[in-house]
Every structure is written in structure tokens, then in C-alpha cells.
């Protein structure tokens, strides 16, 4: 028997409900909790898995969501959006009840503890899923007063889509809460943050996010993103972030027994603009050494001078089965020694933790 904790609702009246769901294999989950009365406009679910959840389990959770609604937008490595408007009509269940069932099934079948936010749009749902508390589910009804009651007290850093630099600019001008941002004239916000960003964040502070949930399956590639705590133009710092991403991509490739044919580097600058470059490896590889070397080459070819960088994304694509990938013979003893050492490092990390053995330049960042 699995007993789930109490669930939370933002700005909605409550009534008691007891839900018993029986699964294959005789496993029964008992969900006993409070749920809100109908909130038909809140039809977007933002689903989070626990940080550190392995990729295989995350994929199982996404598959579970696809059994409820065909409109699932995977947001790897740890989240997904689900539009349950059609599922509400098909199953005859309210969004909150669907979220309860999703959470119960994920715990019973996969041992995955989900946090689910329910709201009228993706931005509000994402903010709700980050604040569910021990109950695991938080509903923000499609009501202006309920939305304001939920978002207004939150710190401006909690606004969906805001970066640390933008939040710092707002707090510098005395805008410390989302409510204060929403009450500020849009023209003033645009002068602080820029026209496009200011308009978008001001709308989200008022609970407005017109983006639809776009069905998107999990990508065939492997992506590692590194967002910096502050914008930087230090090439040494950026190369360290690239190395960390390449180590993570290589580890995930080997655990999935896959090899990558291409590598893509996406650089996000301080003003929000981006540049993307893709190169093909000489042969499909699973080796961190090859990924690191090519990632550095792509980055160096960009010849960034005084551009402040906010984030880096490294993506391995065109994946193939690593067991059938031929390995080219090399006379480079240093490379051969590193490749022989790689499976030993993987075994140590699998036994003692993901960062037990890392390159020396990454030791201190993972020591905590």
C-alpha cells in the first residue's frame, strides 16, 4: 500500500476525495486527499521529476503522460508539459484528478515522485510545480484573483523565464516581488529589461502566457546545458563549463550504449541572442576525449572576443548503437591509455557516485 501526502490548491475551495487505483501485478495505491471543485480553465500540467532522476526512468514517466494525453511536450532532463483539455472530456475527470492518477501511477510503477503544477498556461504551471510542497500537486485556477494571490507574493527571481541578471536589474530598481513587477507600467519594465524581454516578463508577472503546449517527443540526441550564475567573457570559465558538459554527455552515451556522429554547441549571450554550430565527428564515438576535443574546436572557431556569455548547451546527435561502431586503430599511446581508463572511471562513478572521478579542473565544483 502506498499512501501519498496531502495535496495543495492555490485559491480554491476544497472537498474530500478518496481514490483507489489498482495496477497490474496487484499493486494498489490509495490516494486520500483534498481536491478542488472544478476549475475547467486550468488544463496545463507541468510535471517535474526529482533532480538526479536517471534518463530511463524519466522516459518511462513521459510514456506514462502520453497514455493520458497526446499533447505532451517533453522538457528533458527533468520536466514535461501536458495539455489535458482533451483528456478531461475523454476520461470525464477534472485536471486535478488526472494529476492525482498520474502521480499515483508514477510512484507505484516506477518509484518516481512527481511534483505537478496545474494552471491555465505553461508559465504558471511551471511556477506551481516548483511550489507544491509535500503534497506534490498544486492547482492555480483560471481566475484573475487566484492567479494574483499565487504570484504576487513570490520573489521576482521565481518568475518563470527570468534570469539572474534580469532579476538583479529589477531588484536594483526596487522591484523585489512579482506583484511589484506586475504593478509597474509596461514601458518602465521595457526600459529596464529591453522591449521584448520586458514585455514578455511583465505579461508573465500578470499571469499571461499565450504559448500553447506543443507536442514534442524526447529528442534522439543527448543534451547538457550549463547556465552561468552571471554573464562572463572569461574563456577559461567557459572551457571549464564545456568540459563539464562533455564529460556528462560522454557518460550518458556510454550508459545508453550509444555513439554520436555529430556534436552541436549552442551559445547564449547576455542579450538573449544565440549562435549554434554543428560539426561531424570523424567517426561515431562514445569517448569523452573525442567530445571534449571537438567541443573546444567548435568554441575556439567562434572567436568570441568581448561577447558576454550567459549559457552553453552541448548536444550529441545522430546517435547509433555503440556495440556496432568500428574503432579506428591509433598509434597515440596517450589517447589509448585514456580510452582504456574510461570504463574503469565509469565503474567507479557508478559505484561511488557520479562525480567520484572527474577531470582535475572539475574536482572542486563537484566536491560539495
MARTORTI-218865 format. One record per residue (C-alpha): residue in one letter; chain; z negated, x negated, y. Coordinates in nm, 2 decimals, m for minus. Example, Ala and Ser with C-alpha at 12.3 -4.5 7.8 and 13.67 -1.06 7.14 Angstrom:
2
<residu A | chaine A | pz m0.78 | px m1.23 | py m0.45>;
<residu S | chaine A | pz m0.71 | px m1.37 | py m0.11>;
***
This chain:
368
<residu X | chaine A | pz 0.00 | px 0.00 | py 0.00>;
<residu X | chaine A | pz 0.09 | px m0.13 | py 0.34>;
<residu X | chaine A | pz m0.09 | px 0.01 | py 0.65>;
<residu X | chaine A | pz 0.07 | px m0.06 | py 0.98>;
<residu X | chaine A | pz m0.12 | px m0.08 | py 1.31>;
<residu X | chaine A | pz m0.12 | px 0.17 | py 1.59>;
<residu X | chaine A | pz 0.20 | px 0.21 | py 1.79>;
<residu X | chaine A | pz 0.22 | px 0.22 | py 2.17>;
<residu X | chaine A | pz 0.40 | px 0.45 | py 2.41>;
<residu X | chaine A | pz 0.46 | px 0.40 | py 2.78>;
<residu X | chaine A | pz 0.41 | px 0.71 | py 2.98>;
<residu X | chaine A | pz 0.44 | px 0.97 | py 2.71>;
<residu X | chaine A | pz 0.22 | px 1.24 | py 2.56>;
<residu X | chaine A | pz 0.11 | px 1.19 | py 2.20>;
<residu X | chaine A | pz 0.07 | px 1.38 | py 1.88>;
<residu X | chaine A | pz m0.05 | px 1.26 | py 1.54>;
<residu X | chaine A | pz 0.20 | px 1.19 | py 1.27>;
<residu X | chaine A | pz 0.17 | px 1.06 | py 0.91>;
<residu X | chaine A | pz 0.48 | px 0.92 | py 0.75>;
<residu X | chaine A | pz 0.51 | px 0.81 | py 0.39>;
<residu X | chaine A | pz 0.82 | px 0.63 | py 0.28>;
<residu X | chaine A | pz 0.89 | px 0.54 | py m0.09>;
<residu X | chaine A | pz 1.11 | px 0.24 | py m0.16>;
<residu X | chaine A | pz 1.29 | px 0.10 | py m0.46>;
<residu X | chaine A | pz 1.07 | px m0.07 | py m0.71>;
<residu X | chaine A | pz 0.77 | px 0.17 | py m0.65>;
<residu X | chaine A | pz 0.67 | px 0.01 | py m0.32>;
<residu X | chaine A | pz 0.52 | px 0.27 | py m0.09>;
<residu X | chaine A | pz 0.45 | px 0.22 | py 0.28>;
<residu X | chaine A | pz 0.20 | px 0.45 | py 0.46>;
<residu X | chaine A | pz 0.25 | px 0.47 | py 0.83>;
<residu X | chaine A | pz m0.02 | px 0.66 | py 1.01>;
<residu X | chaine A | pz 0.00 | px 0.67 | py 1.38>;
<residu X | chaine A | pz 0.06 | px 0.84 | py 1.71>;
<residu X | chaine A | pz 0.41 | px 0.92 | py 1.83>;
<residu X | chaine A | pz 0.55 | px 1.06 | py 2.14>;
<residu X | chaine A | pz 0.72 | px 1.40 | py 2.18>;
<residu X | chaine A | pz 1.09 | px 1.39 | py 2.21>;
<residu X | chaine A | pz 1.25 | px 1.15 | py 2.46>;
<residu X | chaine A | pz 1.62 | px 1.21 | py 2.40>;
<residu X | chaine A | pz 1.74 | px 0.97 | py 2.66>;
<residu X | chaine A | pz 1.57 | px 0.66 | py 2.52>;
<residu X | chaine A | pz 1.82 | px 0.58 | py 2.25>;
<residu X | chaine A | pz 1.84 | px 0.20 | py 2.27>;
<residu X | chaine A | pz 1.63 | px m0.01 | py 2.03>;
<residu X | chaine A | pz 1.56 | px m0.38 | py 2.10>;
<residu X | chaine A | pz 1.44 | px m0.53 | py 1.77>;
<residu X | chaine A | pz 1.26 | px m0.87 | py 1.76>;
<residu X | chaine A | pz 1.16 | px m1.07 | py 1.45>;
<residu X | chaine A | pz 0.88 | px m1.32 | py 1.47>;
<residu X | chaine A | pz 0.97 | px m1.66 | py 1.62>;
<residu X | chaine A | pz 1.05 | px m1.90 | py 1.34>;
<residu X | chaine A | pz 1.18 | px m1.64 | py 1.10>;
<residu X | chaine A | pz 1.44 | px m1.80 | py 0.87>;
<residu X | chaine A | pz 1.80 | px m1.71 | py 0.91>;
<residu X | chaine A | pz 1.83 | px m1.55 | py 0.57>;
<residu X | chaine A | pz 1.55 | px m1.30 | py 0.65>;
<residu X | chaine A | pz 1.70 | px m1.23 | py 0.99>;
<residu X | chaine A | pz 2.03 | px m1.14 | py 0.83>;
<residu X | chaine A | pz 1.85 | px m0.90 | py 0.60>;
<residu X | chaine A | pz 1.69 | px m0.73 | py 0.90>;
<residu X | chaine A | pz 2.03 | px m0.70 | py 1.07>;
<residu X | chaine A | pz 2.17 | px m0.54 | py 0.75>;
<residu X | chaine A | pz 1.88 | px m0.30 | py 0.75>;
<residu X | chaine A | pz 1.96 | px m0.20 | py 1.10>;
<residu X | chaine A | pz 2.32 | px m0.14 | py 1.01>;
<residu X | chaine A | pz 2.20 | px 0.12 | py 0.75>;
<residu X | chaine A | pz 2.05 | px 0.32 | py 1.03>;
<residu X | chaine A | pz 2.33 | px 0.29 | py 1.29>;
<residu X | chaine A | pz 2.68 | px 0.14 | py 1.30>;
<residu X | chaine A | pz 2.62 | px 0.04 | py 1.67>;
<residu X | chaine A | pz 2.42 | px m0.29 | py 1.61>;
<residu X | chaine A | pz 2.46 | px m0.59 | py 1.83>;
<residu X | chaine A | pz 2.31 | px m0.90 | py 1.67>;
<residu X | chaine A | pz 2.14 | px m1.14 | py 1.91>;
<residu X | chaine A | pz 2.07 | px m1.44 | py 1.69>;
<residu X | chaine A | pz 1.84 | px m1.61 | py 1.62>;
<residu X | chaine A | pz 1.57 | px m1.35 | py 1.65>;
<residu X | chaine A | pz 1.67 | px m1.02 | py 1.81>;
<residu X | chaine A | pz 1.92 | px m0.73 | py 1.79>;
<residu X | chaine A | pz 2.01 | px m0.42 | py 1.99>;
<residu X | chaine A | pz 2.07 | px m0.08 | py 1.82>;
<residu X | chaine A | pz 2.21 | px 0.23 | py 1.98>;
<residu X | chaine A | pz 2.06 | px 0.52 | py 1.77>;
<residu X | chaine A | pz 2.21 | px 0.81 | py 1.97>;
<residu X | chaine A | pz 2.44 | px 0.90 | py 1.68>;
<residu X | chaine A | pz 2.17 | px 0.83 | py 1.42>;
<residu X | chaine A | pz 1.94 | px 1.07 | py 1.59>;
<residu X | chaine A | pz 2.19 | px 1.35 | py 1.54>;
<residu X | chaine A | pz 2.28 | px 1.23 | py 1.19>;
<residu X | chaine A | pz 1.93 | px 1.19 | py 1.05>;
<residu X | chaine A | pz 1.77 | px 1.46 | py 1.27>;
<residu X | chaine A | pz 1.50 | px 1.22 | py 1.37>;
<residu X | chaine A | pz 1.38 | px 1.10 | py 1.71>;
<residu X | chaine A | pz 1.43 | px 0.74 | py 1.81>;
<residu X | chaine A | pz 1.06 | px 0.67 | py 1.77>;
<residu X | chaine A | pz 1.06 | px 0.80 | py 1.42>;
<residu X | chaine A | pz 1.37 | px 0.59 | py 1.33>;
<residu X | chaine A | pz 1.19 | px 0.28 | py 1.47>;
<residu X | chaine A | pz 0.89 | px 0.36 | py 1.26>;
<residu X | chaine A | pz 1.10 | px 0.38 | py 0.95>;
<residu X | chaine A | pz 1.29 | px 0.06 | py 1.03>;
<residu X | chaine A | pz 0.96 | px m0.13 | py 1.09>;
<residu X | chaine A | pz 0.80 | px 0.00 | py 0.77>;
<residu X | chaine A | pz 1.11 | px m0.08 | py 0.55>;
<residu X | chaine A | pz 1.13 | px m0.43 | py 0.70>;
<residu X | chaine A | pz 0.77 | px m0.50 | py 0.62>;
<residu X | chaine A | pz 0.79 | px m0.35 | py 0.27>;
<residu X | chaine A | pz 1.12 | px m0.50 | py 0.17>;
<residu X | chaine A | pz 1.14 | px m0.83 | py 0.34>;
<residu X | chaine A | pz 0.79 | px m0.91 | py 0.48>;
<residu X | chaine A | pz 0.94 | px m0.91 | py 0.83>;
<residu X | chaine A | pz 0.71 | px m0.79 | py 1.10>;
<residu X | chaine A | pz 0.93 | px m0.64 | py 1.37>;
<residu X | chaine A | pz 0.85 | px m0.56 | py 1.73>;
<residu X | chaine A | pz 1.07 | px m0.28 | py 1.86>;
<residu X | chaine A | pz 1.12 | px m0.16 | py 2.22>;
<residu X | chaine A | pz 1.28 | px 0.18 | py 2.28>;
<residu X | chaine A | pz 1.43 | px 0.26 | py 2.62>;
<residu X | chaine A | pz 1.73 | px 0.42 | py 2.79>;
<residu X | chaine A | pz 1.91 | px 0.08 | py 2.82>;
<residu X | chaine A | pz 1.91 | px m0.27 | py 2.68>;
<residu X | chaine A | pz 1.72 | px m0.44 | py 2.96>;
<residu X | chaine A | pz 1.43 | px m0.20 | py 2.95>;
<residu X | chaine A | pz 1.43 | px m0.20 | py 2.57>;
<residu X | chaine A | pz 1.41 | px m0.59 | py 2.56>;
<residu X | chaine A | pz 1.12 | px m0.58 | py 2.81>;
<residu X | chaine A | pz 0.94 | px m0.32 | py 2.60>;
<residu X | chaine A | pz 0.98 | px m0.51 | py 2.27>;
<residu X | chaine A | pz 0.81 | px m0.81 | py 2.43>;
<residu X | chaine A | pz 0.50 | px m0.60 | py 2.51>;
<residu X | chaine A | pz 0.45 | px m0.38 | py 2.21>;
<residu X | chaine A | pz 0.10 | px m0.51 | py 2.13>;
<residu X | chaine A | pz m0.04 | px m0.50 | py 1.78>;
<residu X | chaine A | pz 0.12 | px m0.16 | py 1.72>;
<residu X | chaine A | pz 0.47 | px m0.31 | py 1.70>;
<residu X | chaine A | pz 0.66 | px m0.03 | py 1.88>;
<residu X | chaine A | pz 0.67 | px 0.07 | py 2.25>;
<residu X | chaine A | pz 0.87 | px 0.36 | py 2.39>;
<residu X | chaine A | pz 0.98 | px 0.38 | py 2.76>;
<residu X | chaine A | pz 1.10 | px 0.74 | py 2.81>;
<residu X | chaine A | pz 1.41 | px 0.82 | py 3.01>;
<residu X | chaine A | pz 1.21 | px 0.93 | py 3.31>;
<residu X | chaine A | pz 1.20 | px 0.76 | py 3.65>;
<residu X | chaine A | pz 0.82 | px 0.79 | py 3.69>;
<residu X | chaine A | pz 0.76 | px 0.65 | py 3.34>;
<residu X | chaine A | pz 1.00 | px 0.36 | py 3.39>;
<residu X | chaine A | pz 0.84 | px 0.27 | py 3.72>;
<residu X | chaine A | pz 0.49 | px 0.29 | py 3.57>;
<residu X | chaine A | pz 0.61 | px 0.05 | py 3.30>;
<residu X | chaine A | pz 0.80 | px m0.21 | py 3.50>;
<residu X | chaine A | pz 0.63 | px m0.21 | py 3.84>;
<residu X | chaine A | pz 0.31 | px m0.39 | py 3.75>;
<residu X | chaine A | pz 0.48 | px m0.66 | py 3.55>;
<residu X | chaine A | pz 0.52 | px m1.01 | py 3.70>;
<residu X | chaine A | pz 0.87 | px m1.08 | py 3.83>;
<residu X | chaine A | pz 0.91 | px m1.35 | py 3.55>;
<residu X | chaine A | pz 0.91 | px m1.07 | py 3.30>;
<residu X | chaine A | pz 1.23 | px m0.91 | py 3.43>;
<residu X | chaine A | pz 1.50 | px m0.92 | py 3.17>;
<residu X | chaine A | pz 1.77 | px m1.18 | py 3.25>;
<residu X | chaine A | pz 1.58 | px m1.37 | py 3.52>;
<residu X | chaine A | pz 1.55 | px m1.75 | py 3.51>;
<residu X | chaine A | pz 1.26 | px m1.97 | py 3.61>;
<residu X | chaine A | pz 1.45 | px m2.09 | py 3.92>;
<residu X | chaine A | pz 1.53 | px m1.74 | py 4.03>;
<residu X | chaine A | pz 1.17 | px m1.62 | py 3.97>;
<residu X | chaine A | pz 1.04 | px m1.92 | py 4.17>;
<residu X | chaine A | pz 1.27 | px m1.82 | py 4.46>;
<residu X | chaine A | pz 1.14 | px m1.46 | py 4.46>;
<residu X | chaine A | pz 0.77 | px m1.57 | py 4.44>;
<residu X | chaine A | pz 0.83 | px m1.81 | py 4.72>;
<residu X | chaine A | pz 0.91 | px m1.51 | py 4.94>;
<residu X | chaine A | pz 0.61 | px m1.32 | py 4.82>;
<residu X | chaine A | pz 0.78 | px m1.10 | py 4.56>;
<residu X | chaine A | pz 0.54 | px m1.15 | py 4.27>;
<residu X | chaine A | pz 0.59 | px m0.83 | py 4.07>;
<residu X | chaine A | pz 0.89 | px m0.63 | py 3.95>;
<residu X | chaine A | pz 0.77 | px m0.34 | py 4.17>;
<residu X | chaine A | pz 0.78 | px m0.55 | py 4.48>;
<residu X | chaine A | pz 1.13 | px m0.66 | py 4.39>;
<residu X | chaine A | pz 1.24 | px m0.30 | py 4.34>;
<residu X | chaine A | pz 1.10 | px m0.20 | py 4.68>;
<residu X | chaine A | pz 1.28 | px m0.48 | py 4.86>;
<residu X | chaine A | pz 1.61 | px m0.39 | py 5.03>;
<residu X | chaine A | pz 1.91 | px m0.50 | py 4.81>;
<residu X | chaine A | pz 2.06 | px m0.70 | py 5.09>;
<residu X | chaine A | pz 1.74 | px m0.91 | py 5.12>;
<residu X | chaine A | pz 1.74 | px m0.98 | py 4.75>;
<residu X | chaine A | pz 2.11 | px m1.08 | py 4.76>;
<residu X | chaine A | pz 2.03 | px m1.33 | py 5.04>;
<residu X | chaine A | pz 1.76 | px m1.49 | py 4.83>;
<residu X | chaine A | pz 1.95 | px m1.50 | py 4.49>;
<residu X | chaine A | pz 2.31 | px m1.46 | py 4.58>;
<residu X | chaine A | pz 2.53 | px m1.15 | py 4.59>;
<residu X | chaine A | pz 2.60 | px m1.09 | py 4.22>;
<residu X | chaine A | pz 2.27 | px m1.21 | py 4.07>;
<residu X | chaine A | pz 2.07 | px m1.04 | py 4.34>;
<residu X | chaine A | pz 2.24 | px m0.71 | py 4.28>;
<residu X | chaine A | pz 2.20 | px m0.72 | py 3.91>;
<residu X | chaine A | pz 1.83 | px m0.82 | py 3.91>;
<residu X | chaine A | pz 1.75 | px m0.56 | py 4.18>;
<residu X | chaine A | pz 1.91 | px m0.29 | py 3.97>;
<residu X | chaine A | pz 1.71 | px m0.40 | py 3.66>;
<residu X | chaine A | pz 1.39 | px m0.40 | py 3.86>;
<residu X | chaine A | pz 1.46 | px m0.03 | py 3.92>;
<residu X | chaine A | pz 1.53 | px 0.03 | py 3.55>;
<residu X | chaine A | pz 1.91 | px 0.03 | py 3.58>;
<residu X | chaine A | pz 2.12 | px m0.15 | py 3.33>;
<residu X | chaine A | pz 2.47 | px 0.01 | py 3.27>;
<residu X | chaine A | pz 2.57 | px m0.22 | py 2.98>;
<residu X | chaine A | pz 2.64 | px m0.05 | py 2.65>;
<residu X | chaine A | pz 2.53 | px m0.18 | py 2.31>;
<residu X | chaine A | pz 2.85 | px m0.35 | py 2.18>;
<residu X | chaine A | pz 2.87 | px m0.37 | py 1.80>;
<residu X | chaine A | pz 2.87 | px m0.74 | py 1.71>;
<residu X | chaine A | pz 2.81 | px m0.88 | py 1.37>;
<residu X | chaine A | pz 2.63 | px m1.21 | py 1.31>;
<residu X | chaine A | pz 2.86 | px m1.49 | py 1.40>;
<residu X | chaine A | pz 3.00 | px m1.71 | py 1.12>;
<residu X | chaine A | pz 2.90 | px m2.01 | py 1.32>;
<residu X | chaine A | pz 2.56 | px m2.17 | py 1.39>;
<residu X | chaine A | pz 2.43 | px m2.18 | py 1.75>;
<residu X | chaine A | pz 2.15 | px m2.37 | py 1.91>;
<residu X | chaine A | pz 2.06 | px m2.30 | py 2.27>;
<residu X | chaine A | pz 1.84 | px m2.52 | py 2.49>;
<residu X | chaine A | pz 1.73 | px m2.36 | py 2.82>;
<residu X | chaine A | pz 1.56 | px m2.61 | py 3.06>;
<residu X | chaine A | pz 1.24 | px m2.53 | py 3.23>;
<residu X | chaine A | pz 1.40 | px m2.64 | py 3.56>;
<residu X | chaine A | pz 1.76 | px m2.73 | py 3.66>;
<residu X | chaine A | pz 1.83 | px m3.10 | py 3.61>;
<residu X | chaine A | pz 2.11 | px m3.36 | py 3.67>;
<residu X | chaine A | pz 1.93 | px m3.63 | py 3.46>;
<residu X | chaine A | pz 2.18 | px m3.73 | py 3.19>;
<residu X | chaine A | pz 1.91 | px m3.88 | py 2.97>;
<residu X | chaine A | pz 1.73 | px m3.55 | py 2.96>;
<residu X | chaine A | pz 2.05 | px m3.37 | py 2.88>;
<residu X | chaine A | pz 2.14 | px m3.61 | py 2.60>;
<residu X | chaine A | pz 1.79 | px m3.56 | py 2.45>;
<residu X | chaine A | pz 1.84 | px m3.18 | py 2.45>;
<residu X | chaine A | pz 2.18 | px m3.23 | py 2.29>;
<residu X | chaine A | pz 2.03 | px m3.45 | py 2.02>;
<residu X | chaine A | pz 1.76 | px m3.18 | py 1.95>;
<residu X | chaine A | pz 2.03 | px m2.92 | py 1.92>;
<residu X | chaine A | pz 2.25 | px m3.13 | py 1.69>;
<residu X | chaine A | pz 1.95 | px m3.20 | py 1.46>;
<residu X | chaine A | pz 1.88 | px m2.83 | py 1.44>;
<residu X | chaine A | pz 2.24 | px m2.74 | py 1.37>;
<residu X | chaine A | pz 2.27 | px m3.00 | py 1.10>;
<residu X | chaine A | pz 1.95 | px m2.89 | py 0.93>;
<residu X | chaine A | pz 2.07 | px m2.52 | py 0.93>;
<residu X | chaine A | pz 2.42 | px m2.62 | py 0.80>;
<residu X | chaine A | pz 2.26 | px m2.81 | py 0.50>;
<residu X | chaine A | pz 2.02 | px m2.53 | py 0.42>;
<residu X | chaine A | pz 2.31 | px m2.29 | py 0.41>;
<residu X | chaine A | pz 2.53 | px m2.54 | py 0.21>;
<residu X | chaine A | pz 2.80 | px m2.52 | py 0.47>;
<residu X | chaine A | pz 3.01 | px m2.77 | py 0.66>;
<residu X | chaine A | pz 3.15 | px m2.73 | py 1.02>;
<residu X | chaine A | pz 3.51 | px m2.80 | py 1.12>;
<residu X | chaine A | pz 3.46 | px m2.76 | py 1.49>;
<residu X | chaine A | pz 3.19 | px m2.81 | py 1.75>;
<residu X | chaine A | pz 3.16 | px m2.63 | py 2.08>;
<residu X | chaine A | pz 2.95 | px m2.73 | py 2.38>;
<residu X | chaine A | pz 2.87 | px m2.47 | py 2.64>;
<residu X | chaine A | pz 2.71 | px m2.59 | py 2.96>;
<residu X | chaine A | pz 2.54 | px m2.35 | py 3.20>;
<residu X | chaine A | pz 2.49 | px m2.47 | py 3.56>;
<residu X | chaine A | pz 2.23 | px m2.39 | py 3.82>;
<residu X | chaine A | pz 2.45 | px m2.13 | py 3.99>;
<residu X | chaine A | pz 2.51 | px m1.94 | py 3.67>;
<residu X | chaine A | pz 2.87 | px m2.07 | py 3.61>;
<residu X | chaine A | pz 2.96 | px m2.22 | py 3.27>;
<residu X | chaine A | pz 3.20 | px m2.46 | py 3.12>;
<residu X | chaine A | pz 3.29 | px m2.47 | py 2.75>;
<residu X | chaine A | pz 3.47 | px m2.74 | py 2.55>;
<residu X | chaine A | pz 3.56 | px m2.74 | py 2.18>;
<residu X | chaine A | pz 3.66 | px m3.03 | py 1.96>;
<residu X | chaine A | pz 3.76 | px m3.06 | py 1.59>;
<residu X | chaine A | pz 3.58 | px m3.30 | py 1.36>;
<residu X | chaine A | pz 3.78 | px m3.55 | py 1.16>;
<residu X | chaine A | pz 3.66 | px m3.37 | py 0.85>;
<residu X | chaine A | pz 3.42 | px m3.08 | py 0.78>;
<residu X | chaine A | pz 3.07 | px m3.22 | py 0.80>;
<residu X | chaine A | pz 2.71 | px m3.12 | py 0.74>;
<residu X | chaine A | pz 2.57 | px m3.45 | py 0.88>;
<residu X | chaine A | pz 2.36 | px m3.47 | py 1.19>;
<residu X | chaine A | pz 2.51 | px m3.81 | py 1.27>;
<residu X | chaine A | pz 2.86 | px m3.67 | py 1.30>;
<residu X | chaine A | pz 2.74 | px m3.37 | py 1.50>;
<residu X | chaine A | pz 2.54 | px m3.58 | py 1.74>;
<residu X | chaine A | pz 2.83 | px m3.83 | py 1.80>;
<residu X | chaine A | pz 3.08 | px m3.56 | py 1.87>;
<residu X | chaine A | pz 2.83 | px m3.36 | py 2.09>;
<residu X | chaine A | pz 2.77 | px m3.68 | py 2.30>;
<residu X | chaine A | pz 3.15 | px m3.74 | py 2.33>;
<residu X | chaine A | pz 3.22 | px m3.38 | py 2.45>;
<residu X | chaine A | pz 2.94 | px m3.41 | py 2.70>;
<residu X | chaine A | pz 3.05 | px m3.75 | py 2.83>;
<residu X | chaine A | pz 3.41 | px m3.62 | py 2.87>;
<residu X | chaine A | pz 3.28 | px m3.36 | py 3.11>;
<residu X | chaine A | pz 3.20 | px m3.64 | py 3.35>;
<residu X | chaine A | pz 2.93 | px m3.44 | py 3.53>;
<residu X | chaine A | pz 2.83 | px m3.62 | py 3.85>;
<residu X | chaine A | pz 2.59 | px m3.42 | py 4.07>;
<residu X | chaine A | pz 2.60 | px m3.09 | py 3.89>;
<residu X | chaine A | pz 2.26 | px m2.94 | py 3.81>;
<residu X | chaine A | pz 2.24 | px m2.81 | py 3.46>;
<residu X | chaine A | pz 2.03 | px m2.51 | py 3.35>;
<residu X | chaine A | pz 2.11 | px m2.49 | py 2.98>;
<residu X | chaine A | pz 2.31 | px m2.63 | py 2.69>;
<residu X | chaine A | pz 2.45 | px m2.44 | py 2.39>;
<residu X | chaine A | pz 2.58 | px m2.62 | py 2.08>;
<residu X | chaine A | pz 2.78 | px m2.42 | py 1.83>;
<residu X | chaine A | pz 2.92 | px m2.52 | py 1.49>;
<residu X | chaine A | pz 3.22 | px m2.31 | py 1.39>;
<residu X | chaine A | pz 3.49 | px m2.27 | py 1.13>;
<residu X | chaine A | pz 3.23 | px m2.31 | py 0.85>;
<residu X | chaine A | pz 3.33 | px m2.39 | py 0.49>;
<residu X | chaine A | pz 3.15 | px m2.43 | py 0.16>;
<residu X | chaine A | pz 2.99 | px m2.78 | py 0.18>;
<residu X | chaine A | pz 3.00 | px m2.82 | py m0.20>;
<residu X | chaine A | pz 3.38 | px m2.83 | py m0.20>;
<residu X | chaine A | pz 3.41 | px m3.06 | py 0.11>;
<residu X | chaine A | pz 3.55 | px m3.40 | py 0.03>;
<residu X | chaine A | pz 3.37 | px m3.70 | py 0.17>;
<residu X | chaine A | pz 3.57 | px m3.99 | py 0.32>;
<residu X | chaine A | pz 3.46 | px m4.33 | py 0.20>;
<residu X | chaine A | pz 3.34 | px m4.56 | py 0.47>;
<residu X | chaine A | pz 3.25 | px m4.93 | py 0.49>;
<residu X | chaine A | pz 2.99 | px m4.88 | py 0.76>;
<residu X | chaine A | pz 2.66 | px m4.97 | py 0.59>;
<residu X | chaine A | pz 2.45 | px m4.83 | py 0.88>;
<residu X | chaine A | pz 2.62 | px m4.49 | py 0.85>;
<residu X | chaine A | pz 2.60 | px m4.49 | py 0.47>;
<residu X | chaine A | pz 2.23 | px m4.56 | py 0.49>;
<residu X | chaine A | pz 2.17 | px m4.28 | py 0.74>;
<residu X | chaine A | pz 2.36 | px m4.03 | py 0.52>;
<residu X | chaine A | pz 2.15 | px m4.14 | py 0.21>;
<residu X | chaine A | pz 1.84 | px m4.09 | py 0.41>;
<residu X | chaine A | pz 1.93 | px m3.74 | py 0.53>;
<residu X | chaine A | pz 1.84 | px m3.54 | py 0.21>;
<residu X | chaine A | pz 1.51 | px m3.73 | py 0.20>;
<residu X | chaine A | pz 1.43 | px m3.62 | py 0.56>;
<residu X | chaine A | pz 1.53 | px m3.26 | py 0.47>;
<residu X | chaine A | pz 1.29 | px m3.26 | py 0.17>;
<residu X | chaine A | pz 1.01 | px m3.40 | py 0.39>;
<residu X | chaine A | pz 1.07 | px m3.14 | py 0.66>;
<residu X | chaine A | pz 1.09 | px m2.86 | py 0.41>;
<residu X | chaine A | pz 0.75 | px m2.96 | py 0.26>;
<residu X | chaine A | pz 0.56 | px m3.06 | py 0.57>;
<residu X | chaine A | pz 0.72 | px m2.86 | py 0.84>;
<residu X | chaine A | pz 1.05 | px m2.85 | py 1.03>;
<residu X | chaine A | pz 0.96 | px m3.14 | py 1.26>;
<residu X | chaine A | pz 0.78 | px m3.37 | py 1.03>;
<residu X | chaine A | pz 1.06 | px m3.63 | py 1.05>;
<residu X | chaine A | pz 1.27 | px m3.64 | py 1.37>;
<residu X | chaine A | pz 1.45 | px m3.90 | py 1.58>;
<residu X | chaine A | pz 1.21 | px m4.11 | py 1.78>;
<residu X | chaine A | pz 1.32 | px m3.97 | py 2.11>;
<residu X | chaine A | pz 1.23 | px m3.62 | py 1.99>;
<residu X | chaine A | pz 0.89 | px m3.71 | py 1.85>;
<residu X | chaine A | pz 0.67 | px m3.63 | py 2.15>;
<residu X | chaine A | pz 0.84 | px m3.29 | py 2.22>;
<residu X | chaine A | pz 0.76 | px m3.17 | py 1.87>;
<residu X | chaine A | pz 0.42 | px m3.34 | py 1.83>;
<residu X | chaine A | pz 0.24 | px m3.03 | py 1.96>;
***
